[in-house]
Amino acid sequence: MFLSGLGTSAAAPQIVLFLAKELGASLPLAGFYYLTSLAAPVAGYFVGRYSDHTGNRLGLFRMCAAAGFVGWAGLALSTSVWMPFIIAVALLAVSGATASQIFAAVHDELSHKPDNANESVVAIIRMALTGGWIVGPVLGAWLAAAYGLRPMLWMTAICMLLQIAPLGTLNPTIKLKPESASEPARHSSLRAMLPLLTFTGLFVLVYAGEPVKYGFLLIHMEEHLKLSPAVRGAVIGIQPFIELLIMPFSIGLGRKLGNVWLMCIAASMGVFANLCFALWSSAVGMFAGQILMGGVWGIFVVLGIIVAQRLLPNAVATASAIFMSSTALASALGGVAGGFGVAFLGLPNVFLLPALFAGIAVIGLAVMARTESFKVY
């Protein structure tokens, strides 16, 4: 998971630059590349559904990781603008299912050995993925500056392939229940998936603030608040630091308060964080907002996958894939909202939109937490 986060986050901020500088794409066309991520939820759903029918989690994980290697290598070798778009939809969307297969395999293993520490195992693995996303952008920027954009993409491809190595030849296959073979549609029917889809939709509303923030917070700090580069860097860097600090404690807090109730509180922190960005015109306000956002993701990234799997217990790979690929939908929503919001509301009022989204999520999570089916969470 660390290798996955490292490779993906190293390349993600550099893609537009690669398309524009290496392939000659216009900036608007290069920006449309991120829309290819909308294929990830579709690919993830079908990979997860097949995984739940066969029980072959790690076999599919290796196939998805190999697809990621071929996809990123293909990007590094691209000579025409259209090639990255086709590769992203055909290969990189499939490679996005690697993480969901890992979490499904971990769930299978832990379910055979019930223990109070099982959720902490999930937290540690999720922290590794987050750790990769912290290191990756810095490493990617350095590699691109020192050696070029194509070598940086090759590094990402190698990270995708190296994901396979730590698991060696492990290939446990779960034993499907008899009714799974006779009634496969029951596990992934729309009615059975409705709680999961509702929960995932609320998560999308919270996450939609991230693309808005990364698109406009630096501009706001530079042009409006006139903050120095060092202060701007510190503001951006404090969120993942707080996130990692909180992640180990989120499991214990979830047991005491209930996982969904705790995420309701986290979504409330997202509301206040975006209000800090919109209404508090100082470096202190920016730090306060980022600290609150660190709290949001320190809770959501650990508990989200746990709750998602419990909402569809007979199809955990499908649940994992739907939940983890929802960030693509959130990025699209946030990108559209940020583009229209900054045009009509301007800076920093554009941050009122993600505050509104998070507020809707607070209400939805509170309603779900009060229902009988969610009391165990």
C-alpha positions in Angstrom: 0.0 0.0 0.0 2.9 2.4 0.7 4.3 1.6 -2.8 0.9 2.2 -4.3 0.4 5.6 -2.7 4.0 6.6 -3.4 3.8 5.8 -7.2 0.3 7.2 -7.8 0.8 10.5 -5.8 4.2 11.1 -7.4 2.7 11.2 -10.9 -0.7 12.6 -10.3 0.3 16.3 -9.9 2.6 16.1 -12.9 0.2 14.7 -15.5 -1.1 18.0 -16.8 2.5 19.2 -17.1 3.5 16.0 -19.0 0.6 16.3 -21.5 1.3 20.0 -22.1 5.1 20.0 -22.1 6.0 16.6 -23.6 3.0 15.9 -25.9 2.0 19.5 -26.8 -1.6 19.4 -25.4 -3.3 22.7 -24.7 -3.9 23.4 -21.0 -7.7 22.9 -21.2 -7.3 19.6 -23.0 -4.7 18.5 -20.5 -7.1 19.4 -17.7 -9.7 17.1 -19.1 -7.3 14.1 -18.5 -8.6 14.0 -14.9 -12.1 13.1 -16.1 -10.7 9.7 -17.2 -10.7 8.8 -13.5 -14.5 8.5 -13.7 -13.8 5.1 -15.3 -12.3 3.9 -12.1 -15.5 3.3 -10.1 -17.0 1.3 -13.1 -13.9 -0.9 -13.4 -13.6 -1.2 -9.6 -17.2 -2.4 -9.4 -16.8 -5.2 -12.0 -13.4 -6.3 -10.5 -14.9 -6.4 -7.0 -18.0 -8.3 -8.2 -15.8 -10.9 -10.0 -13.6 -11.1 -6.9 -16.7 -11.8 -4.7 -17.8 -14.6 -7.1 -14.4 -16.3 -7.3 -12.8 -15.5 -3.9 -9.5 -15.0 -5.7 -8.5 -11.7 -4.1 -4.7 -11.7 -4.5 -4.8 -13.1 -8.0 -6.9 -10.2 -9.1 -4.7 -7.9 -7.1 -1.6 -9.0 -9.1 -3.5 -8.6 -12.4 -4.5 -5.1 -11.5 -1.0 -4.2 -10.4 0.4 -5.6 -13.6 -2.2 -3.5 -15.5 -1.0 -0.5 -13.6 2.6 -1.2 -14.6 1.7 -1.5 -18.3 -0.4 1.6 -18.1 2.1 3.9 -16.5 4.9 2.5 -18.7 2.6 3.2 -21.7 2.2 6.8 -20.5 6.0 7.2 -20.2 6.3 6.0 -23.8 3.4 8.0 -25.2 4.1 10.0 -28.4 0.6 11.4 -29.1 -1.9 13.3 -27.0 -4.7 10.7 -27.3 -2.6 7.8 -26.0 -2.7 8.8 -22.3 -6.5 9.2 -22.4 -7.0 5.7 -23.9 -4.4 4.1 -21.5 -6.0 5.8 -18.5 -9.5 4.4 -19.3 -8.4 0.9 -20.4 -5.6 0.1 -17.9 -5.2 2.7 -15.1 -8.9 2.5 -14.2 -8.4 -1.3 -13.7 -5.2 -0.8 -11.7 -7.2 1.4 -9.2 -8.8 -1.8 -7.9 -5.5 -3.0 -6.3 -6.2 -1.4 -3.0 -9.7 -2.7 -2.7 -8.5 -6.2 -3.4 -5.9 -5.9 -0.6 -8.5 -4.7 1.9 -10.9 -7.5 0.8 -8.1 -10.1 1.4 -7.3 -8.6 4.8 -11.0 -8.7 5.7 -11.1 -12.4 4.7 -8.0 -13.2 6.8 -9.1 -11.3 9.9 -12.7 -12.8 9.7 -11.1 -16.2 10.3 -9.4 -14.9 13.5 -11.8 -12.6 15.2 -9.9 -10.3 17.6 -10.3 -6.8 19.1 -7.1 -5.8 17.4 -8.4 -6.6 13.9 -9.5 -3.1 13.2 -6.1 -1.7 14.2 -4.6 -4.0 11.5 -6.8 -2.2 8.9 -5.7 1.1 10.3 -2.0 0.3 10.0 -2.4 -0.8 6.4 -4.5 2.4 5.6 -1.8 4.5 7.3 0.8 3.0 4.9 -1.3 4.1 1.9 -1.5 7.6 3.4 2.2 7.6 4.1 2.9 6.9 0.4 0.7 9.9 -0.5 2.7 12.1 1.8 6.1 11.2 0.3 5.1 10.7 -3.3 4.4 14.3 -4.4 7.8 15.5 -3.0 9.6 12.6 -4.7 7.8 13.0 -7.9 8.5 16.7 -8.1 12.2 16.1 -7.4 12.5 13.3 -10.0 10.7 15.4 -12.7 13.0 18.4 -12.0 16.2 16.4 -11.9 15.7 13.7 -14.6 12.5 14.7 -16.5 8.9 13.8 -16.6 9.2 10.5 -18.5 11.7 8.9 -16.0 9.3 10.0 -13.2 6.5 8.1 -14.9 8.7 5.0 -15.2 9.3 5.3 -11.4 5.5 5.2 -10.9 5.3 2.1 -13.2 8.0 0.3 -11.2 6.2 1.1 -8.0 3.0 -0.5 -9.4 4.9 -3.6 -10.3 6.8 -3.8 -7.0 3.4 -3.9 -5.1 3.4 -7.6 -6.0 6.7 -8.4 -4.3 5.8 -8.1 -0.5 3.0 -10.7 -0.8 5.3 -13.3 -2.4 3.4 -16.3 -3.6 0.5 -16.0 -1.1 -2.8 -16.7 -2.8 -5.5 -17.6 -0.3 -8.9 -18.1 -1.9 -12.0 -17.8 0.3 -14.6 -20.6 0.4 -17.8 -19.2 -1.0 -21.0 -20.0 0.9 -23.3 -22.4 -1.0 -26.0 -19.7 -1.4 -23.4 -17.4 -3.0 -23.3 -19.6 -6.0 -27.0 -20.1 -6.3 -28.0 -16.5 -5.6 -25.1 -14.3 -6.7 -27.3 -11.4 -7.6 -28.6 -11.0 -4.1 -25.2 -9.8 -2.8 -24.9 -7.0 -5.3 -28.5 -6.1 -5.9 -29.4 -2.4 -5.8 -31.5 -2.9 -2.7 -28.8 -4.6 -0.8 -26.2 -2.0 -1.9 -28.4 1.0 -1.0 -26.9 1.6 2.5 -23.4 1.3 1.0 -24.2 3.6 -1.9 -25.8 6.2 0.5 -22.8 6.1 2.8 -20.4 6.4 -0.1 -22.4 9.3 -1.5 -22.0 11.1 1.8 -18.3 10.4 1.8 -18.1 11.9 -1.8 -19.7 15.1 -0.4 -17.0 15.4 2.3 -14.2 14.6 -0.1 -15.3 17.0 -2.8 -13.7 19.8 -0.8 -10.2 18.4 -1.4 -9.9 19.3 -5.1 -11.4 22.7 -4.4 -8.8 23.3 -1.6 -5.8 22.1 -3.7 -7.0 24.1 -6.7 -7.5 27.4 -5.0 -6.0 27.5 -1.4 -2.5 28.1 -2.6 -3.7 30.9 -5.0 -5.7 32.5 -2.1 -2.7 32.4 0.2 -0.3 33.8 -2.4 -2.4 36.5 -4.1 -4.8 37.6 -1.3 -3.1 36.9 2.0 0.5 37.5 0.6 1.9 34.7 2.6 5.6 33.7 2.1 6.4 30.4 0.3 7.6 28.9 3.5 4.4 29.6 5.3 2.3 28.3 2.4 4.3 25.1 2.4 3.9 24.7 6.1 0.1 25.2 5.8 -0.2 22.5 3.1 2.2 20.1 4.9 0.5 20.2 8.3 -2.7 18.4 7.2 -1.1 14.9 6.5 1.0 15.3 9.7 -2.1 15.8 11.8 -3.8 13.0 9.8 -1.2 10.5 10.7 -1.2 11.5 14.3 -5.0 10.9 14.6 -5.3 7.7 12.6 -4.1 5.4 15.4 -6.7 6.7 17.8 -9.7 6.7 15.5 -10.3 3.0 16.0 -10.6 3.4 19.8 -12.8 6.5 19.5 -15.0 4.8 17.0 -15.6 1.9 19.5 -16.6 4.4 22.2 -18.8 6.8 20.1 -19.8 4.6 17.2 -18.0 4.7 13.9 -20.7 6.6 12.0 -21.2 9.1 14.8 -17.5 9.7 14.8 -17.5 10.3 11.1 -20.4 12.7 11.6 -18.2 14.7 14.0 -15.4 14.5 11.4 -17.7 15.9 8.7 -18.6 18.7 11.1 -14.9 19.5 11.3 -14.8 19.7 7.5 -17.5 22.3 7.7 -15.5 24.4 10.1 -12.3 23.9 8.2 -13.8 25.3 5.0 -15.3 28.2 6.9 -11.9 29.0 8.2 -10.6 29.1 4.6 -13.5 31.3 3.5 -13.8 33.7 6.4 -10.6 33.8 8.4 -8.2 36.0 6.4 -4.9 35.2 8.1 -2.2 32.5 8.3 -3.7 31.4 11.6 -7.0 30.7 9.9 -5.3 28.7 7.1 -3.4 26.6 9.7 -6.6 26.1 11.7 -8.5 24.9 8.6 -5.7 22.5 7.7 -5.5 21.1 11.2 -9.3 20.5 11.2 -9.0 18.8 7.7 -6.2 16.6 9.2 -8.8 15.5 11.8 -11.4 14.8 9.1 -9.2 12.4 7.1 -7.5 10.9 10.1 -10.9 9.5 10.9 -12.5 8.9 7.5 -9.6 7.1 5.8 -9.5 4.5 8.6 -13.1 4.0 9.5 -14.6 4.5 6.0 -13.4 1.2 4.6 -14.4 -0.7 7.8 -17.9 0.6 7.7 -18.2 0.1 3.9 -17.3 -3.6 4.2 -19.8 -4.1 7.0 -22.6 -2.6 5.0 -22.2 -5.3 2.3 -20.7 -8.2 4.3 -21.4 -10.8 1.7 -19.5 -8.9 -1.0 -16.6 -7.2 0.7 -14.5 -6.8 -2.4 -17.4 -5.0 -4.2 -17.9 -2.8 -1.1 -14.2 -2.0 -0.9 -14.0 -1.2 -4.7 -17.1 1.1 -4.6 -15.9 3.0 -1.6 -12.3 3.4 -2.5 -13.0 4.4 -6.1 -15.5 7.0 -5.0 -12.7 9.6 -4.7 -12.7 9.8 -8.5 -16.4 10.9 -8.4 -15.6 13.3 -5.5 -12.7 14.8 -7.5 -15.0 15.4 -10.5 -17.7 17.0 -8.3 -15.1 19.2 -6.5 -13.5 20.2 -9.8 -16.8 21.3 -11.4 -18.0 23.0 -8.2 -14.7 24.7 -7.8 -14.6 25.9 -11.4 -18.2 27.4 -11.3 -17.8 28.5 -7.7 -14.7 30.6 -8.2 -16.3 32.2 -11.3 -19.5 33.2 -9.4 -18.4 33.5 -5.8 -14.7 34.4 -6.2 -11.9 33.7 -3.7 -12.1 32.9 -0.9 -15.9 32.5 -0.9 -15.6 29.5 -3.2 -14.8 27.5 0.0 -18.4 28.0 1.2 -19.4 25.4 -1.4 -17.4 22.5 0.2 -18.6 23.7 3.6 -22.2 23.3 2.3 -21.4 19.8 0.9 -19.9 18.7 4.2 -22.9 20.1 6.1 -25.2 18.0 4.0 -23.0 15.0 4.8 -23.2 15.8 8.6 -27.0 15.6 8.4 -27.0 12.4 6.3 -24.5 10.6 8.6 -26.4 11.7 11.7 -29.6 10.2 10.2 -27.8 6.9 9.3 -26.2 6.7 12.7 -29.6 6.9 14.4 -31.1 4.0 12.4 -31.2 0.6 13.8 -28.9 -1.0 11.2 -26.1 1.4 12.1 -26.2 1.2 15.9 -23.5 -1.6 15.8 -21.1 0.8 14.1 
